Amino acid sequence: MPFDSARADRMTAFVFFALGAAMTWGGYVMDRLEFRQIHPASIPGLLPMFLGVALMLCAVLLYLGARTDHAVETAVSEESWSDFAIAGGWSVFYALVLVGNMPFAVATAIYLVGFTGWFLWHEQHPAKKWKFALVVAVFSVTTAVAISSLFRYGFLVRLP
C-alpha cells in the first residue's frame, strides 16, 4: 500500500488544528465562577484554552514541516502495523489493568518503562543496552513521580 507521509502530515495537521480550535473555543465559553466571588482569571476553561492554542501551534509546525519535495512513496510495512498494535495494546493494558490496581505513580512508571523500552531497545548497541535500560528506568520513575505530583499537588486531583 503506497503511503505519502507528507500528505498524511498535512491532513493530520488540519485535524489537530480543528481539535485545538474546538478546545480553545470550549474553554472560552465554559461557565465562569464569578458568582462565587472567585477571581475572573481563575476560570475553569483556562487550561483547555492554553492547551488548544498549543495544539494549534503544533499543527501549524507539523504542516510547515511536511515536505512535499522529499516525499517518497513508501510501502507501509508489517512492522509498522505490529508497532501500532503493540502501542495500542500496551496503552489499553495501562488504562484497564495497571491504573486503579496499584498506585498511579507505580502504574505510570511501569507503563513508561515498557513503552519506551519496547520501541528503543532494538536501536541500542548490544554493549550499551544495560546502560540504556538504567536511563529508561530513571527517566520513567522521574516522569511518573513528576506527573503524579503535578496532578496531586498542582491541580489538586485525587489520583486512583
Buried (B, 14 or more C-beta within 10 A) or exposed (E): EEBBBBEEBBEBBEEBBEBBBEBBBEBEEBEEEEEEEEEEEEBEBEEBBEBBBEBBEBBBEBBEEBEEEEBEEEEEEEEEEEEEEBEEEBEEBBEEEBBEEBEBBBBBBBBBBBBBBEEEEEEBEEEEEEEBBEBBBEBBBEBBBEBBEEBBEEEEEEBE
